[in-house]
Amino acid sequence: MTAVSQVRGRSTIVGPTLHYPEATGEAFAIEFGRFLDRTDGVAQAERLFDLLSAFALNFDCRWVAYGSISSNQKDLKSVRCDPAALLNFPEEWQERYFKMGYDTIDPIIKTCRTRADAFRWSEVYNDVSTTEEERRVFNEAATFGLRSGISVPLHGPDRSFAIMSFAQAWKGELPNKTITYLQSAALHFHYKVTKFASSSGTERGPDLSPREKDCILWISRGKSSWEIGRILGISVDTVNFHVKNVLRKTDTSNRTAAAIKALSYGIIEL
């Protein structure tokens, strides 16, 4: 089967897709490695978005959206106003979304402000704190073909953050392993795009030791302490010791947030 990535109104042949969900974890790992290789040296946000969209198709995520939010901004910047916003959501849904002012009540944006890890849309929809007005955003999105998905909060060191969303045309739940791959790809994309924007000068990040960098790098790739210990040839306790130091130095409360900060500062690269 050949995948066609419909990005910003044009079709791009991206090669054979995997048969999700029958494909093995090893096959997805290979595809993730290819995605990283293909983005190496790419310095155009639009080209990176094409590659990310092609990778997401391996998991039946046809729709992808990326947008940034500044520290003093309440809603998601419109793709028409923000050159850093990229998405291939249906044009009709984009028009409906902004016409109805859904960017001011979107529960995904509200959730991303307080979350550091990727989450399923169904978690937000079923949350008791989500209002019926907010659920309407999900209900209407489904009528335009976005029936299920996940979002990845991408917090930066200056309190600004971005959101990456992956959506499917069918109602179902993505498995945890798939979410890990998509989150890792989103982190990689965000790091490279942020690096472009801040190439004129960046804030100095915390000083991490070589071993601390190794540990947070593997965390950004979805590895557990046990797996990192096996890879680096050290004990789980030693891994946790280094991770604890990284959390302290990056002033973060969990591993995902620490990985995001390390990527944002350019301390590590996926």
N, C-alpha and C positions, 0 to 999 in steps of 0.2 A: 504494500500500500504506500502511496506517495502522499506526503502531507503538503497542504497548501496553507501558508501563513498569510492571513488577510490582515495586513498591518497598514493602518492609515489609508485604506482605500485601494491598496494595490495587492496583487497576489505574488507570492514568491515561493518557488519550489524549493523545499528545504530537505528533501530526501526521505527515505523510508522511515516510518514511525514504528514504534514497538506496539505490540498488541496488549495494551493495558486492559485488565489487571493481570493478564496471564504471564507477562514478562517477568523474568527473575530479577531479584535485587541486584545481582551481578551485572545484568544488562543495563539497568538504570545507572549503576555506578560508572559503567563505561561511557554511557551517554553524558553523564555529568562531567567526566573527565574531558570528553570531546568539547563540551560547551566551554570549559575553562580554556582549553587550547585555542579554540576559535576566537575567543575574546582577547587573547593575548596580543597586545600591540594595537588593538582597535581604539581609536581616539574620538570616535563620533558616537554621540548618544543614540542617534537614530539607528545606526548599524548595530549597536549593542542591544537595542530593544528588539530588533529583528531576530537576533541570535537567541535572546531570552525567550521570545514568543515561540520560536521553533523548538526550543528545549521543552517548554511547557506543554507543547502538543503531545509529547511522549506520555503525558499523564491525562490526556483528554481535556486539558485546560485550553480551550480555544481563545478565551478572552483574557487579556492582561492589561492592567492599568497601573501607572506610576505617577504620583503627584506629590508635591512638597507643601509643607505648611510651616510658616514662620512662627516665631515665639509669640508674636502679638496678633496672630491671625486666628480666627475662630473656625473658618471653613476651608475646604479644599480649593486650591487655586484652579481656575478653569483652564483647560488645555488650550483654549484660544488666547489666553492672556499670559500664560507661563510657559516659556520655551523649555523648562525643565520637566514639564508634564508630558507624558507619553502614554497613549492608550489606543487599543483597537476595539473598544466596546462599540456596539452598534450605534451608528450616528443618531438613529431615532431615540435611543435611550439617553444619549448624551444631551440632546436637545430637551427632552422631557425632564431630565434630572435638574438642569439649571433653570429651566422655565418655571418649575414648581418650587425652586429654592431648596431642593433636597440637600444641597451641600451644607445648609445651616442646621439640619436635623439628622444627618446621616449617622446612624449608631456605630458604623464602622470607625468613623473619625473619632467619636467620643471614646470608643473602646481603645483605640490605638494610643490615645493620650496617656492611658494608665497601664498599658500592657507592654512587655518587652519581647514576648514570644509570639509566634504565629498562632492564629486561632481560626476555627471554622466559623462560617457565617451562622450556622445553625446554633452555635453556642450563644451568640448574641441574640438571635431571634427568640430563643427559648428562655433567655435570662429574665427573671422576674422584674428587673429594673428597667427593661426595655418597654417603652410605651407603645400603644397601638399606632400612634402617628409614626413612630420610628419603624415599626414593623411594615408599614405601608411602603417604605423604600424598598425593602426586600421583595414584598409581594409584587410591586410593579416591575421591578427588575426582572423577575421571573417571567413576566408576560412578554418581555423583549428577548428572552432566551438565556438570561443569566440565572439559572435555577439553583445553583449551589456554588460554593467556593470557599476560599480562605483569604485572609489578609495578613500582611507582615508589617508590623511597625518597625520603622527604621529611624531610631533616635540618633541625633548628632550631639556633639559636645557643646553647642551653643544654644541648646534648648529647642532648636528647630527640629523638625522631623519630617519624614516622608512616609508614604504608605504604598506598598506594592500589593495588588490584589490579583488573584488568579481565579477565573470563573469557568464553570462547565455548563454545557447546554442540557445536562440531564441532572435529575435530583438524586444525589447520593453523597456519601461521605468519603473523602480522601483518607487513606490509611496514614498512620503516623510516619512511616518511613518516607512516603511520598511528600508529606509536608516538610520533612527535614530537608529533602533535596530541593524543593521549591524555595524554602527559606534561605538555604545556602546560596542558591542562584540569585535570589533577590539581594542578599547582602553583598555579593560580588558585584552585581550591577550597580547598586547604590554607591559602593565604594569608588568604583571607576568614574561614575558620573560626578560624584562629589569632588573627586580629585581634579577633574577637568575644570570645574567651577572655581576651585580654590588654588589653581596653579600659580596665581600671582603672589601667593603667600598664605601659609597656613599656621595655625596655632600649634605650638610645640606640645607633643603628647607626653605622657608619663614614660619614664625610663624603665623598661622591663629587661630583666636578664635574658640571656639566650634560652634558658630552659623555660622561663615563664612565657616567652614568645612561642616556643614549641607547643606548650600546653594549650594556650589560648587559640593557636592556629588550628589544632585538632578539634577543639571544642567548636570552633566556627564551622567545622566540617561534619558536625553532628556526632562526634565520638564521645563515649562515656569515659570516666576515669579509668575503669578497668581496661578498656581498649587502648587508651593513650599509654597506660603503663606497659602494655604488651608492645606497642609500637616503639616506644622510647627506651624500653628495657629498664624501667624503674618501677618501684612499688606504687600501689594505689595511694597509700598514705603520702608518698612523696609528691605524686600528682596533685592531690588535694591541697598539700602545703603550698605548692606553686600557684595553684588556682586562687587560693585564699589571698595570696600576696597580690595577684593581678586585680582581684576585686577591690582590695584596699587602695591600690595605686590608681585605679581608674574611677574610684569613688562610685562603684556600682553595687547593687545588691544581689545580682544573679549572673550566671554564666553567659546567658544570651546577651544581656546588656553590655557585659564586659567585652564580648566578642565584637559587638557592633561598634563600641568606642574604639577598640583596637584597629578595626578596619577603617573607621572614619579618620583616625589620626595617621593612617598609613603605616602603622607599626607592623601589621601583617597583611598579606595578600592571599586570597583564596586561590 
